[in-house]
């Protein structure tokens, strides 16, 4: 019997994981999110401590465009739970 190993990259991550994965600062991530370059989703469970996730592909795409000297584009639409 053959064993198949499937590796998947997460599509959405918490802030601390995004900061570790891409080695960026939280202020930069917050700015990019507020300007619309990175999509995020916030789960509000009625408490003050709600979970917010960031779209990994948006961060990777933004960093690639910035490193190549391109102007980043604002992502259209917002994700709402």
PDB file with SEQRES, HELIX, SHEET and CRYST1 records, atoms N, CA, C and O in Angstrom:
SEQRES   1 A   81  UNK UNK UNK UNK UNK UNK UNK UNK UNK UNK UNK UNK UNK          
SEQRES   2 A   81  UNK UNK UNK UNK UNK UNK UNK UNK UNK UNK UNK UNK UNK          
SEQRES   3 A   81  UNK UNK UNK UNK UNK UNK UNK UNK UNK UNK UNK UNK UNK          
SEQRES   4 A   81  UNK UNK UNK UNK UNK UNK UNK UNK UNK UNK UNK UNK UNK          
SEQRES   5 A   81  UNK UNK UNK UNK UNK UNK UNK UNK UNK UNK UNK UNK UNK          
SEQRES   6 A   81  UNK UNK UNK UNK UNK UNK UNK UNK UNK UNK UNK UNK UNK          
SEQRES   7 A   81  UNK UNK UNK                                                  
HELIX    1 AA1 UNK A   15  UNK A   22  1                                   8    
HELIX    2 AA2 UNK A   26  UNK A   35  1                                  10    
HELIX    3 AA3 UNK A   56  UNK A   67  1                                  12    
SHEET    1 AA1 3 UNK A  12  UNK A  14  0                                        
SHEET    2 AA1 3 UNK A  51  UNK A  55 -1                                        
SHEET    3 AA1 3 UNK A  40  UNK A  43 -1                                        
CRYST1    1.000    1.000    1.000  90.00  90.00  90.00 P 1           1          
ATOM      1  N   UNK A   1       0.843  -1.179   0.000  1.00  0.00           N  
ATOM      2  CA  UNK A   1       0.000   0.000   0.000  1.00  0.00           C  
ATOM      3  C   UNK A   1       0.888   1.242   0.000  1.00  0.00           C  
ATOM      4  O   UNK A   1       1.828   1.328   0.790  1.00  0.00           O  
ATOM      5  N   UNK A   2       0.603   2.191  -0.866  1.00  0.00           N  
ATOM      6  CA  UNK A   2       1.375   3.422  -0.962  1.00  0.00           C  
ATOM      7  C   UNK A   2       0.815   4.465  -0.007  1.00  0.00           C  
ATOM      8  O   UNK A   2      -0.398   4.583   0.167  1.00  0.00           O  
ATOM      9  N   UNK A   3       1.707   5.207   0.598  1.00  0.00           N  
ATOM     10  CA  UNK A   3       1.308   6.292   1.478  1.00  0.00           C  
ATOM     11  C   UNK A   3       1.429   7.604   0.727  1.00  0.00           C  
ATOM     12  O   UNK A   3       2.467   7.907   0.139  1.00  0.00           O  
ATOM     13  N   UNK A   4       0.375   8.364   0.755  1.00  0.00           N  
ATOM     14  CA  UNK A   4       0.362   9.661   0.093  1.00  0.00           C  
ATOM     15  C   UNK A   4       0.404  10.731   1.173  1.00  0.00           C  
ATOM     16  O   UNK A   4      -0.410  10.726   2.096  1.00  0.00           O  
ATOM     17  N   UNK A   5       1.352  11.644   1.052  1.00  0.00           N  
ATOM     18  CA  UNK A   5       1.476  12.747   1.990  1.00  0.00           C  
ATOM     19  C   UNK A   5       1.021  14.015   1.288  1.00  0.00           C  
ATOM     20  O   UNK A   5       1.549  14.388   0.240  1.00  0.00           O  
ATOM     21  N   UNK A   6       0.055  14.657   1.871  1.00  0.00           N  
ATOM     22  CA  UNK A   6      -0.475  15.899   1.310  1.00  0.00           C  
ATOM     23  C   UNK A   6      -0.079  17.036   2.239  1.00  0.00           C  
ATOM     24  O   UNK A   6      -0.384  17.015   3.431  1.00  0.00           O  
ATOM     25  N   UNK A   7       0.599  18.018   1.685  1.00  0.00           N  
ATOM     26  CA  UNK A   7       0.973  19.190   2.466  1.00  0.00           C  
ATOM     27  C   UNK A   7       0.145  20.372   1.987  1.00  0.00           C  
ATOM     28  O   UNK A   7       0.072  20.651   0.790  1.00  0.00           O  
ATOM     29  N   UNK A   8      -0.463  21.048   2.915  1.00  0.00           N  
ATOM     30  CA  UNK A   8      -1.305  22.191   2.574  1.00  0.00           C  
ATOM     31  C   UNK A   8      -0.814  23.428   3.308  1.00  0.00           C  
ATOM     32  O   UNK A   8      -0.396  23.357   4.464  1.00  0.00           O  
ATOM     33  N   UNK A   9      -0.869  24.530   2.640  1.00  0.00           N  
ATOM     34  CA  UNK A   9      -0.529  25.804   3.250  1.00  0.00           C  
ATOM     35  C   UNK A   9      -1.825  26.445   3.726  1.00  0.00           C  
ATOM     36  O   UNK A   9      -2.789  26.512   2.964  1.00  0.00           O  
ATOM     37  N   UNK A  10      -1.869  26.914   4.960  1.00  0.00           N  
ATOM     38  CA  UNK A  10      -3.109  27.540   5.441  1.00  0.00           C  
ATOM     39  C   UNK A  10      -3.427  28.805   4.651  1.00  0.00           C  
ATOM     40  O   UNK A  10      -2.528  29.551   4.263  1.00  0.00           O  
ATOM     41  N   UNK A  11      -4.701  29.033   4.422  1.00  0.00           N  
ATOM     42  CA  UNK A  11      -5.137  30.208   3.681  1.00  0.00           C  
ATOM     43  C   UNK A  11      -5.285  31.434   4.581  1.00  0.00           C  
ATOM     44  O   UNK A  11      -5.064  32.561   4.139  1.00  0.00           O  
ATOM     45  N   UNK A  12      -5.656  31.213   5.833  1.00  0.00           N  
ATOM     46  CA  UNK A  12      -5.887  32.288   6.795  1.00  0.00           C  
ATOM     47  C   UNK A  12      -5.094  31.993   8.056  1.00  0.00           C  
ATOM     48  O   UNK A  12      -5.073  30.857   8.528  1.00  0.00           O  
ATOM     49  N   UNK A  13      -4.437  33.016   8.606  1.00  0.00           N  
ATOM     50  CA  UNK A  13      -3.646  32.848   9.827  1.00  0.00           C  
ATOM     51  C   UNK A  13      -3.896  33.996  10.791  1.00  0.00           C  
ATOM     52  O   UNK A  13      -4.323  35.084  10.406  1.00  0.00           O  
ATOM     53  N   UNK A  14      -3.616  33.715  12.053  1.00  0.00           N  
ATOM     54  CA  UNK A  14      -3.685  34.757  13.078  1.00  0.00           C  
ATOM     55  C   UNK A  14      -2.509  35.705  12.912  1.00  0.00           C  
ATOM     56  O   UNK A  14      -1.532  35.404  12.227  1.00  0.00           O  
ATOM     57  N   UNK A  15      -2.634  36.871  13.565  1.00  0.00           N  
ATOM     58  CA  UNK A  15      -1.617  37.915  13.434  1.00  0.00           C  
ATOM     59  C   UNK A  15      -0.226  37.410  13.830  1.00  0.00           C  
ATOM     60  O   UNK A  15       0.742  37.630  13.102  1.00  0.00           O  
ATOM     61  N   UNK A  16      -0.124  36.745  14.961  1.00  0.00           N  
ATOM     62  CA  UNK A  16       1.202  36.302  15.421  1.00  0.00           C  
ATOM     63  C   UNK A  16       1.854  35.346  14.429  1.00  0.00           C  
ATOM     64  O   UNK A  16       3.074  35.363  14.264  1.00  0.00           O  
ATOM     65  N   UNK A  17       1.055  34.514  13.770  1.00  0.00           N  
ATOM     66  CA  UNK A  17       1.606  33.573  12.791  1.00  0.00           C  
ATOM     67  C   UNK A  17       2.022  34.284  11.508  1.00  0.00           C  
ATOM     68  O   UNK A  17       3.031  33.929  10.899  1.00  0.00           O  
ATOM     69  N   UNK A  18       1.248  35.288  11.096  1.00  0.00           N  
ATOM     70  CA  UNK A  18       1.622  36.089   9.916  1.00  0.00           C  
ATOM     71  C   UNK A  18       2.929  36.829  10.177  1.00  0.00           C  
ATOM     72  O   UNK A  18       3.808  36.871   9.317  1.00  0.00           O  
ATOM     73  N   UNK A  19       3.051  37.412  11.367  1.00  0.00           N  
ATOM     74  CA  UNK A  19       4.255  38.170  11.705  1.00  0.00           C  
ATOM     75  C   UNK A  19       5.486  37.274  11.705  1.00  0.00           C  
ATOM     76  O   UNK A  19       6.556  37.695  11.264  1.00  0.00           O  
ATOM     77  N   UNK A  20       5.351  36.052  12.191  1.00  0.00           N  
ATOM     78  CA  UNK A  20       6.472  35.103  12.194  1.00  0.00           C  
ATOM     79  C   UNK A  20       6.798  34.626  10.788  1.00  0.00           C  
ATOM     80  O   UNK A  20       7.964  34.557  10.400  1.00  0.00           O  
ATOM     81  N   UNK A  21       5.755  34.296  10.025  1.00  0.00           N  
ATOM     82  CA  UNK A  21       5.957  33.728   8.689  1.00  0.00           C  
ATOM     83  C   UNK A  21       6.649  34.709   7.746  1.00  0.00           C  
ATOM     84  O   UNK A  21       7.518  34.320   6.966  1.00  0.00           O  
ATOM     85  N   UNK A  22       6.262  35.977   7.821  1.00  0.00           N  
ATOM     86  CA  UNK A  22       6.773  36.961   6.870  1.00  0.00           C  
ATOM     87  C   UNK A  22       7.779  37.937   7.475  1.00  0.00           C  
ATOM     88  O   UNK A  22       8.311  38.789   6.763  1.00  0.00           O  
ATOM     89  N   UNK A  23       8.043  37.829   8.749  1.00  0.00           N  
ATOM     90  CA  UNK A  23       9.018  38.683   9.432  1.00  0.00           C  
ATOM     91  C   UNK A  23       8.732  40.171   9.179  1.00  0.00           C  
ATOM     92  O   UNK A  23       9.597  40.920   8.725  1.00  0.00           O  
ATOM     93  N   UNK A  24       7.499  40.570   9.486  1.00  0.00           N  
ATOM     94  CA  UNK A  24       7.094  41.967   9.376  1.00  0.00           C  
ATOM     95  C   UNK A  24       6.591  42.430  10.742  1.00  0.00           C  
ATOM     96  O   UNK A  24       6.311  41.607  11.613  1.00  0.00           O  
ATOM     97  N   UNK A  25       6.480  43.714  10.925  1.00  0.00           N  
ATOM     98  CA  UNK A  25       6.007  44.274  12.185  1.00  0.00           C  
ATOM     99  C   UNK A  25       4.488  44.379  12.227  1.00  0.00           C  
ATOM    100  O   UNK A  25       3.828  44.435  11.189  1.00  0.00           O  
ATOM    101  N   UNK A  26       3.947  44.404  13.435  1.00  0.00           N  
ATOM    102  CA  UNK A  26       2.492  44.449  13.581  1.00  0.00           C  
ATOM    103  C   UNK A  26       1.909  45.777  13.101  1.00  0.00           C  
ATOM    104  O   UNK A  26       0.783  45.809  12.603  1.00  0.00           O  
ATOM    105  N   UNK A  27       2.647  46.856  13.241  1.00  0.00           N  
ATOM    106  CA  UNK A  27       2.134  48.152  12.770  1.00  0.00           C  
ATOM    107  C   UNK A  27       1.997  48.169  11.251  1.00  0.00           C  
ATOM    108  O   UNK A  27       1.036  48.713  10.706  1.00  0.00           O  
ATOM    109  N   UNK A  28       2.966  47.569  10.584  1.00  0.00           N  
ATOM    110  CA  UNK A  28       2.919  47.490   9.127  1.00  0.00           C  
ATOM    111  C   UNK A  28       1.730  46.632   8.685  1.00  0.00           C  
ATOM    112  O   UNK A  28       1.013  46.988   7.749  1.00  0.00           O  
ATOM    113  N   UNK A  29       1.530  45.507   9.361  1.00  0.00           N  
ATOM    114  CA  UNK A  29       0.405  44.636   9.035  1.00  0.00           C  
ATOM    115  C   UNK A  29      -0.930  45.357   9.269  1.00  0.00           C  
ATOM    116  O   UNK A  29      -1.839  45.265   8.445  1.00  0.00           O  
ATOM    117  N   UNK A  30      -1.040  46.059  10.374  1.00  0.00           N  
ATOM    118  CA  UNK A  30      -2.262  46.817  10.668  1.00  0.00           C  
ATOM    119  C   UNK A  30      -2.512  47.897   9.612  1.00  0.00           C  
ATOM    120  O   UNK A  30      -3.648  48.105   9.185  1.00  0.00           O  
ATOM    121  N   UNK A  31      -1.449  48.580   9.197  1.00  0.00           N  
ATOM    122  CA  UNK A  31      -1.588  49.634   8.182  1.00  0.00           C  
ATOM    123  C   UNK A  31      -2.045  49.027   6.850  1.00  0.00           C  
ATOM    124  O   UNK A  31      -2.966  49.539   6.213  1.00  0.00           O  
ATOM    125  N   UNK A  32      -1.403  47.948   6.441  1.00  0.00           N  
ATOM    126  CA  UNK A  32      -1.766  47.307   5.178  1.00  0.00           C  
ATOM    127  C   UNK A  32      -3.200  46.796   5.204  1.00  0.00           C  
ATOM    128  O   UNK A  32      -3.895  46.828   4.189  1.00  0.00           O  
ATOM    129  N   UNK A  33      -3.634  46.330   6.353  1.00  0.00           N  
ATOM    130  CA  UNK A  33      -5.006  45.846   6.481  1.00  0.00           C  
ATOM    131  C   UNK A  33      -5.990  47.009   6.421  1.00  0.00           C  
ATOM    132  O   UNK A  33      -7.021  46.920   5.754  1.00  0.00           O  
ATOM    133  N   UNK A  34      -5.672  48.103   7.119  1.00  0.00           N  
ATOM    134  CA  UNK A  34      -6.593  49.249   7.145  1.00  0.00           C  
ATOM    135  C   UNK A  34      -6.678  49.952   5.793  1.00  0.00           C  
ATOM    136  O   UNK A  34      -7.704  50.555   5.479  1.00  0.00           O  
ATOM    137  N   UNK A  35      -5.619  49.886   4.989  1.00  0.00           N  
ATOM    138  CA  UNK A  35      -5.649  50.507   3.670  1.00  0.00           C  
ATOM    139  C   UNK A  35      -6.262  49.598   2.607  1.00  0.00           C  
ATOM    140  O   UNK A  35      -6.501  50.035   1.482  1.00  0.00           O  
ATOM    141  N   UNK A  36      -6.518  48.335   2.958  1.00  0.00           N  
ATOM    142  CA  UNK A  36      -7.180  47.425   2.026  1.00  0.00           C  
ATOM    143  C   UNK A  36      -6.245  46.561   1.208  1.00  0.00           C  
ATOM    144  O   UNK A  36      -6.702  45.869   0.299  1.00  0.00           O  
ATOM    145  N   UNK A  37      -4.956  46.575   1.493  1.00  0.00           N  
ATOM    146  CA  UNK A  37      -4.017  45.735   0.747  1.00  0.00           C  
ATOM    147  C   UNK A  37      -4.096  44.276   1.179  1.00  0.00           C  
ATOM    148  O   UNK A  37      -3.780  43.379   0.398  1.00  0.00           O  
ATOM    149  N   UNK A  38      -4.513  44.038   2.410  1.00  0.00           N  
ATOM    150  CA  UNK A  38      -4.605  42.679   2.950  1.00  0.00           C  
ATOM    151  C   UNK A  38      -6.012  42.486   3.506  1.00  0.00           C  
ATOM    152  O   UNK A  38      -6.501  43.290   4.299  1.00  0.00           O  
ATOM    153  N   UNK A  39      -6.644  41.411   3.076  1.00  0.00           N  
ATOM    154  CA  UNK A  39      -7.976  41.102   3.589  1.00  0.00           C  
ATOM    155  C   UNK A  39      -7.861  40.406   4.935  1.00  0.00           C  
ATOM    156  O   UNK A  39      -6.935  39.634   5.182  1.00  0.00           O  
ATOM    157  N   UNK A  40      -8.818  40.698   5.792  1.00  0.00           N  
ATOM    158  CA  UNK A  40      -8.871  40.063   7.101  1.00  0.00           C  
ATOM    159  C   UNK A  40     -10.323  39.776   7.450  1.00  0.00           C  
ATOM    160  O   UNK A  40     -11.247  40.349   6.874  1.00  0.00           O  
ATOM    161  N   UNK A  41     -10.496  38.890   8.391  1.00  0.00           N  
ATOM    162  CA  UNK A  41     -11.824  38.545   8.859  1.00  0.00           C  
ATOM    163  C   UNK A  41     -11.790  38.484  10.374  1.00  0.00           C  
ATOM    164  O   UNK A  41     -10.860  37.936  10.966  1.00  0.00           O  
ATOM    165  N   UNK A  42     -12.804  39.048  10.992  1.00  0.00           N  
ATOM    166  CA  UNK A  42     -12.847  39.086  12.453  1.00  0.00           C  
ATOM    167  C   UNK A  42     -14.071  38.316  12.921  1.00  0.00           C  
ATOM    168  O   UNK A  42     -15.193  38.579  12.488  1.00  0.00           O  
ATOM    169  N   UNK A  43     -13.839  37.372  13.803  1.00  0.00           N  
ATOM    170  CA  UNK A  43     -14.917  36.589  14.378  1.00  0.00           C  
ATOM    171  C   UNK A  43     -15.263  37.190  15.727  1.00  0.00           C  
ATOM    172  O   UNK A  43     -14.442  37.193  16.644  1.00  0.00           O  
ATOM    173  N   UNK A  44     -16.463  37.692  15.842  1.00  0.00           N  
ATOM    174  CA  UNK A  44     -16.894  38.321  17.080  1.00  0.00           C  
ATOM    175  C   UNK A  44     -17.806  37.364  17.816  1.00  0.00           C  
ATOM    176  O   UNK A  44     -18.926  37.094  17.381  1.00  0.00           O  
ATOM    177  N   UNK A  45     -17.325  36.861  18.920  1.00  0.00           N  
ATOM    178  CA  UNK A  45     -18.117  35.918  19.703  1.00  0.00           C  
ATOM    179  C   UNK A  45     -18.804  36.611  20.877  1.00  0.00           C  
ATOM    180  O   UNK A  45     -19.203  35.958  21.841  1.00  0.00           O  
ATOM    181  N   UNK A  46     -18.937  37.916  20.796  1.00  0.00           N  
ATOM    182  CA  UNK A  46     -19.585  38.665  21.851  1.00  0.00           C  
ATOM    183  C   UNK A  46     -18.634  39.141  22.928  1.00  0.00           C  
ATOM    184  O   UNK A  46     -19.017  39.945  23.778  1.00  0.00           O  
ATOM    185  N   UNK A  47     -17.405  38.662  22.909  1.00  0.00           N  
ATOM    186  CA  UNK A  47     -16.432  39.087  23.918  1.00  0.00           C  
ATOM    187  C   UNK A  47     -15.523  40.165  23.334  1.00  0.00           C  
ATOM    188  O   UNK A  47     -15.529  40.424  22.130  1.00  0.00           O  
ATOM    189  N   UNK A  48     -14.759  40.771  24.198  1.00  0.00           N  
ATOM    190  CA  UNK A  48     -13.826  41.805  23.748  1.00  0.00           C  
ATOM    191  C   UNK A  48     -12.646  41.165  23.012  1.00  0.00           C  
ATOM    192  O   UNK A  48     -12.033  41.797  22.152  1.00  0.00           O  
ATOM    193  N   UNK A  49     -12.336  39.935  23.343  1.00  0.00           N  
ATOM    194  CA  UNK A  49     -11.223  39.208  22.731  1.00  0.00           C  
ATOM    195  C   UNK A  49     -11.751  38.370  21.567  1.00  0.00           C  
ATOM    196  O   UNK A  49     -12.007  37.178  21.739  1.00  0.00           O  
ATOM    197  N   UNK A  50     -11.917  38.959  20.409  1.00  0.00           N  
ATOM    198  CA  UNK A  50     -12.384  38.200  19.260  1.00  0.00           C  
ATOM    199  C   UNK A  50     -11.188  37.859  18.366  1.00  0.00           C  
ATOM    200  O   UNK A  50     -10.169  38.549  18.378  1.00  0.00           O  
ATOM    201  N   UNK A  51     -11.334  36.795  17.603  1.00  0.00           N  
ATOM    202  CA  UNK A  51     -10.238  36.308  16.772  1.00  0.00           C  
ATOM    203  C   UNK A  51     -10.260  36.990  15.401  1.00  0.00           C  
ATOM    204  O   UNK A  51     -11.319  37.125  14.787  1.00  0.00           O  
ATOM    205  N   UNK A  52      -9.091  37.417  14.927  1.00  0.00           N  
ATOM    206  CA  UNK A  52      -8.970  38.044  13.621  1.00  0.00           C  
ATOM    207  C   UNK A  52      -7.961  37.233  12.815  1.00  0.00           C  
ATOM    208  O   UNK A  52      -6.882  36.901  13.307  1.00  0.00           O  
ATOM    209  N   UNK A  53      -8.322  36.919  11.575  1.00  0.00           N  
ATOM    210  CA  UNK A  53      -7.454  36.159  10.691  1.00  0.00           C  
ATOM    211  C   UNK A  53      -7.113  37.003   9.475  1.00  0.00           C  
ATOM    212  O   UNK A  53      -7.897  37.850   9.049  1.00  0.00           O  
ATOM    213  N   UNK A  54      -5.929  36.758   8.922  1.00  0.00           N  
ATOM    214  CA  UNK A  54      -5.429  37.504   7.768  1.00  0.00           C  
ATOM    215  C   UNK A  54      -5.208  36.539   6.612  1.00  0.00           C  
ATOM    216  O   UNK A  54      -4.802  35.395   6.817  1.00  0.00           O  
ATOM    217  N   UNK A  55      -5.474  37.003   5.405  1.00  0.00           N  
ATOM    218  CA  UNK A  55      -5.355  36.160   4.212  1.00  0.00           C  
ATOM    219  C   UNK A  55      -3.882  36.086   3.785  1.00  0.00           C  
ATOM    220  O   UNK A  55      -3.280  37.092   3.411  1.00  0.00           O  
ATOM    221  N   UNK A  56      -3.330  34.901   3.848  1.00  0.00           N  
ATOM    222  CA  UNK A  56      -1.894  34.678   3.629  1.00  0.00           C  
ATOM    223  C   UNK A  56      -1.471  35.091   2.219  1.00  0.00           C  
ATOM    224  O   UNK A  56      -0.425  35.719   2.051  1.00  0.00           O  
ATOM    225  N   UNK A  57      -2.258  34.751   1.218  1.00  0.00           N  
ATOM    226  CA  UNK A  57      -1.901  35.074  -0.173  1.00  0.00           C  
ATOM    227  C   UNK A  57      -1.782  36.570  -0.411  1.00  0.00           C  
ATOM    228  O   UNK A  57      -0.947  37.013  -1.199  1.00  0.00           O  
ATOM    229  N   UNK A  58      -2.618  37.353   0.271  1.00  0.00           N  
ATOM    230  CA  UNK A  58      -2.542  38.807   0.129  1.00  0.00           C  
ATOM    231  C   UNK A  58      -1.211  39.344   0.652  1.00  0.00           C  
ATOM    232  O   UNK A  58      -0.610  40.229   0.042  1.00  0.00           O  
ATOM    233  N   UNK A  59      -0.759  38.808   1.777  1.00  0.00           N  
ATOM    234  CA  UNK A  59       0.511  39.264   2.363  1.00  0.00           C  
ATOM    235  C   UNK A  59       1.669  38.897   1.436  1.00  0.00           C  
ATOM    236  O   UNK A  59       2.535  39.727   1.159  1.00  0.00           O  
ATOM    237  N   UNK A  60       1.682  37.660   0.962  1.00  0.00           N  
ATOM    238  CA  UNK A  60       2.759  37.213   0.064  1.00  0.00           C  
ATOM    239  C   UNK A  60       2.770  38.032  -1.223  1.00  0.00           C  
ATOM    240  O   UNK A  60       3.834  38.435  -1.693  1.00  0.00           O  
ATOM    241  N   UNK A  61       1.595  38.279  -1.792  1.00  0.00           N  
ATOM    242  CA  UNK A  61       1.485  39.051  -3.026  1.00  0.00           C  
ATOM    243  C   UNK A  61       1.957  40.493  -2.821  1.00  0.00           C  
ATOM    244  O   UNK A  61       2.665  41.047  -3.661  1.00  0.00           O  
ATOM    245  N   UNK A  62       1.559  41.090  -1.703  1.00  0.00           N  
ATOM    246  CA  UNK A  62       1.955  42.467  -1.400  1.00  0.00           C  
ATOM    247  C   UNK A  62       3.467  42.584  -1.250  1.00  0.00           C  
ATOM    248  O   UNK A  62       4.075  43.500  -1.803  1.00  0.00           O  
ATOM    249  N   UNK A  63       4.071  41.678  -0.516  1.00  0.00           N  
ATOM    250  CA  UNK A  63       5.522  41.729  -0.314  1.00  0.00           C  
ATOM    251  C   UNK A  63       6.272  41.512  -1.621  1.00  0.00           C  
ATOM    252  O   UNK A  63       7.308  42.136  -1.850  1.00  0.00           O  
ATOM    253  N   UNK A  64       5.767  40.642  -2.473  1.00  0.00           N  
ATOM    254  CA  UNK A  64       6.394  40.399  -3.772  1.00  0.00           C  
ATOM    255  C   UNK A  64       6.326  41.644  -4.651  1.00  0.00           C  
ATOM    256  O   UNK A  64       7.313  42.011  -5.288  1.00  0.00           O  
ATOM    257  N   UNK A  65       5.172  42.288  -4.686  1.00  0.00           N  
ATOM    258  CA  UNK A  65       5.022  43.498  -5.506  1.00  0.00           C  
ATOM    259  C   UNK A  65       5.891  44.640  -4.977  1.00  0.00           C  
ATOM    260  O   UNK A  65       6.504  45.366  -5.759  1.00  0.00           O  
ATOM    261  N   UNK A  66       5.944  44.800  -3.662  1.00  0.00           N  
ATOM    262  CA  UNK A  66       6.780  45.853  -3.092  1.00  0.00           C  
ATOM    263  C   UNK A  66       8.255  45.610  -3.383  1.00  0.00           C  
ATOM    264  O   UNK A  66       8.989  46.553  -3.681  1.00  0.00           O  
ATOM    265  N   UNK A  67       8.702  44.350  -3.299  1.00  0.00           N  
ATOM    266  CA  UNK A  67      10.112  44.049  -3.546  1.00  0.00           C  
ATOM    267  C   UNK A  67      10.486  44.238  -5.012  1.00  0.00           C  
ATOM    268  O   UNK A  67      11.648  44.490  -5.331  1.00  0.00           O  
ATOM    269  N   UNK A  68       9.498  44.118  -5.908  1.00  0.00           N  
ATOM    270  CA  UNK A  68       9.751  44.307  -7.335  1.00  0.00           C  
ATOM    271  C   UNK A  68       9.564  45.756  -7.768  1.00  0.00           C  
ATOM    272  O   UNK A  68       9.769  46.088  -8.936  1.00  0.00           O  
ATOM    273  N   UNK A  69       9.175  46.624  -6.827  1.00  0.00           N  
ATOM    274  CA  UNK A  69       9.035  48.035  -7.136  1.00  0.00           C  
ATOM    275  C   UNK A  69       7.670  48.440  -7.657  1.00  0.00           C  
ATOM    276  O   UNK A  69       7.494  49.570  -8.113  1.00  0.00           O  
ATOM    277  N   UNK A  70       6.696  47.533  -7.599  1.00  0.00           N  
ATOM    278  CA  UNK A  70       5.354  47.855  -8.064  1.00  0.00           C  
ATOM    279  C   UNK A  70       4.533  48.486  -6.946  1.00  0.00           C  
ATOM    280  O   UNK A  70       4.816  48.299  -5.763  1.00  0.00           O  
ATOM    281  N   UNK A  71       3.519  49.232  -7.343  1.00  0.00           N  
ATOM    282  CA  UNK A  71       2.581  49.807  -6.385  1.00  0.00           C  
ATOM    283  C   UNK A  71       1.542  48.745  -6.053  1.00  0.00           C  
ATOM    284  O   UNK A  71       0.959  48.153  -6.961  1.00  0.00           O  
ATOM    285  N   UNK A  72       1.300  48.494  -4.777  1.00  0.00           N  
ATOM    286  CA  UNK A  72       0.306  47.474  -4.424  1.00  0.00           C  
ATOM    287  C   UNK A  72      -1.102  47.920  -4.778  1.00  0.00           C  
ATOM    288  O   UNK A  72      -1.381  49.115  -4.865  1.00  0.00           O  
ATOM    289  N   UNK A  73      -1.984  46.952  -4.979  1.00  0.00           N  
ATOM    290  CA  UNK A  73      -3.372  47.244  -5.325  1.00  0.00           C  
ATOM    291  C   UNK A  73      -4.274  46.917  -4.140  1.00  0.00           C  
ATOM    292  O   UNK A  73      -4.043  45.958  -3.404  1.00  0.00           O  
ATOM    293  N   UNK A  74      -5.291  47.727  -3.978  1.00  0.00           N  
ATOM    294  CA  UNK A  74      -6.272  47.489  -2.931  1.00  0.00           C  
ATOM    295  C   UNK A  74      -7.145  46.312  -3.345  1.00  0.00           C  
ATOM    296  O   UNK A  74      -7.604  46.234  -4.484  1.00  0.00           O  
ATOM    297  N   UNK A  75      -7.369  45.397  -2.404  1.00  0.00           N  
ATOM    298  CA  UNK A  75      -8.212  44.225  -2.663  1.00  0.00           C  
ATOM    299  C   UNK A  75      -9.667  44.658  -2.615  1.00  0.00           C  
ATOM    300  O   UNK A  75     -10.075  45.386  -1.710  1.00  0.00           O  
ATOM    301  N   UNK A  76     -10.433  44.219  -3.568  1.00  0.00           N  
ATOM    302  CA  UNK A  76     -11.838  44.610  -3.632  1.00  0.00           C  
ATOM    303  C   UNK A  76     -12.671  43.733  -2.721  1.00  0.00           C  
ATOM    304  O   UNK A  76     -12.429  42.533  -2.590  1.00  0.00           O  
ATOM    305  N   UNK A  77     -13.645  44.347  -2.102  1.00  0.00           N  
ATOM    306  CA  UNK A  77     -14.552  43.610  -1.246  1.00  0.00           C  
ATOM    307  C   UNK A  77     -13.962  43.355   0.129  1.00  0.00           C  
ATOM    308  O   UNK A  77     -12.747  43.416   0.317  1.00  0.00           O  
ATOM    309  N   UNK A  78     -14.804  43.077   1.056  1.00  0.00           N  
ATOM    310  CA  UNK A  78     -14.393  42.744   2.412  1.00  0.00           C  
ATOM    311  C   UNK A  78     -15.038  41.431   2.769  1.00  0.00           C  
ATOM    312  O   UNK A  78     -16.149  41.127   2.334  1.00  0.00           O  
ATOM    313  N   UNK A  79     -14.338  40.663   3.559  1.00  0.00           N  
ATOM    314  CA  UNK A  79     -14.854  39.380   3.994  1.00  0.00           C  
ATOM    315  C   UNK A  79     -15.583  39.579   5.311  1.00  0.00           C  
ATOM    316  O   UNK A  79     -15.023  40.131   6.258  1.00  0.00           O  
ATOM    317  N   UNK A  80     -16.808  39.138   5.372  1.00  0.00           N  
ATOM    318  CA  UNK A  80     -17.588  39.239   6.602  1.00  0.00           C  
ATOM    319  C   UNK A  80     -18.067  37.838   6.980  1.00  0.00           C  
ATOM    320  O   UNK A  80     -18.504  37.078   6.116  1.00  0.00           O  
ATOM    321  N   UNK A  81     -17.988  37.492   8.265  1.00  0.00           N  
ATOM    322  CA  UNK A  81     -18.430  36.154   8.668  1.00  0.00           C  
ATOM    323  C   UNK A  81     -19.937  36.008   8.577  1.00  0.00           C  
ATOM    324  O   UNK A  81     -20.474  34.943   8.880  1.00  0.00           O  
TER     325      UNK A  81                                                      
END                                                                             
